[in-house]
Amino acid sequence: MSKTSRTATAISLVVVVVGGLIVESLKDFPLSRWVGRGARSIWEWLHQPFTVQRWYLYILGGMAVGLVLLAMRRVLGRRQPPWVRTYRSDRFLELDWKWNYWGNQVQEGTVTPFCPRCGTEMVYSRDGPLGRTIIGCTECNWYPVFEGYPNDIRNRVFRLATRSITTGAWQEAKSKTR
């Protein structure tokens, strides 16, 4: 049993014990008798038989089925097109870039540069001239300079990858890498 489930179990136990003590102490309080009678009369009213036309039940059943289908669609998600599983890297701005997906879109925070020479993940450096970023490879000591700050460069690659997906150019890039 994990620590969080043990904590949740302990809290539930404390709530039940404290709630039971509160109910027991209020048993003889006049207000509790009034609430008890009110709750009992509501309970009896809910259990009285009544007639319902079938079309009410059909509407209610249709709404229930619709809600279940919506929940399943939300949980399972739409079926992803094939590019989601295959197109996860490309060469932009003279570097190799890799990313992941969130649903059917490139997850912006996962766009990562890799050295085209040795395949090592590259490191951002803000030591470049004002408004420029150096993305360096620590293995082969290659340090290209780019216009913009690191976030600007990642956003540009994100837009290039998204454009490649929407225009279908990703298929050409994928066939070149095979």
N, C-alpha and C positions, 0 to 999 in steps of 0.2 A: 504494500500500500504506500503510495507516494505521500510526501509531506503535506502537499496541498489537500489531498483527499482526507488525510487524518485531521487536518485543521478544520475542514468543512464538517466532518463528522462530529468533532468536539463542539463546534459552535452550534450545530443542530441539536445536539444533546442538551447543551446549556439552555437553549431557547425553549425546548420542550419542558425541561424541569422548571424553569422560571415561569413559563406560561401556566403550567399545571398548578404551581404554588399560588399564582395570582388568582386563577379561577377558583381554587379551593378557599382562599381567604375571602373572596367576594360572594361566596355562596349564600350567606345569610343577609347580604345587603339588599334593601328593598328594590333598588334600581335593577339589580341582576335578575330578580324574579320577573319584573316587567319586561326586561329584554328577553328573558327565557320564554315567557308566554308569547311575546311577539314573534320570536324565532320559530316557536312551535306552530303558531297559526300560519306563518308563511310556509313552513314545511308542509303542513296539511293542505294548504291551498295548491301548492305545487304538485301534490300527489292526487288531486281530484281528477277524475276522468273527464274528458271533453272531446268534442268531435272536431275534426279538421278536414277540410276538403282536400282531395288528393293533389290538386294542382299546387297547393301550398307546399306539400311535401316534395313535389317534383322540383319546384323552384329552390327550395332549401337544399335538396340533394344535388342539384346542378351547381349551386354556389359552393357547396362543400367539395365537389369534384374539381371545380375550377380552382379553388384555393390550393388543393393538394397538387394539381398540375403546376400551378405557379410556383409553389414551394419547391417541387422537384426540379423545375427548370432553373430556378435560382441556385439550388444546391449543386446540381449536376452541370449546369452551364450549357451553353450551346456547343454543338459539335464544332471543333476547331478545324479550319481548313488545313491542308497538308503543309503549307509553308510554315505554320507555327512550330511544327516539329522539326523541320529541316533547315530553315534559313535562320541561323543564329550567329553568323559571322560574315564579314565582308571587308574589303579594303577601301577605305576612304582616307583622304588627306595623307596619302603615302604610308599609312599605318594599317595594321590588321586590327579590327574591332570585333568584340564579342558582346552578346547581350542575351537577356532572357525575356520571356513574355509574361504579361499579366493579362489573362483572357486572350484576346486576339490582337493586342497591341504590344509594341516594344515597351518594356518596362524601363523608363527613362533612367532610373538610378543604377541600372546594371550595365550600362554602356561602358566597356573597359578597353583601353588600348593595349595592343601586344606588338612587340617588335617584329617587323617583317623579316629581319635577318636571322634572329635566333629563336623567336617564339616566346620570349620572356615577357611577362606582364610589365608594362612601362609605368614609370612613376612621374606624377606631376610635380613641377617645381615653379614657384612664383618668383624665382630670382631673375627672370628675364627682364628685358627693358619694359618700361611702363606700357601696360596694355598688351603684353605678350606673355606667353607661357612656354616653358621648356618642358617637353615630355621626354624623359630620358630612359634609356635602357642601361641598367647597371651591369649587365653581363658583357655586352659588346661595346660599351661606352659610346653609344650613338645618342646625340641630344638634339633633335630637330626643334626649331622654334616656330611657334604658331601665333597668329594674331588673335587676341582676345584672352580672356581669363579661362581657367579650367572648366568652369561651368558652361561658358559660352561654347567651348569646343565640344563638350559632351552633348549639349543641346543641338549643335550643328550636325553632329553625327547621327543623333536621334532623328532629326528631320530628314537627313539623307537616307537613312535606313527605311523610314516610313515612306518616303517618296519611292524608293526602290520597290517596296512592297506594293504600293498602290498602282505603280506603272507597269509592274510585271518584270522589271529589269532584274529582280532578284533571281529569276530563273536562269538568266544568262550568267550571272555571277556564280551561281551554284554549279552550272555545268563547266565553268572554267576551273573551278577548284577540284573537280573530280579527276 
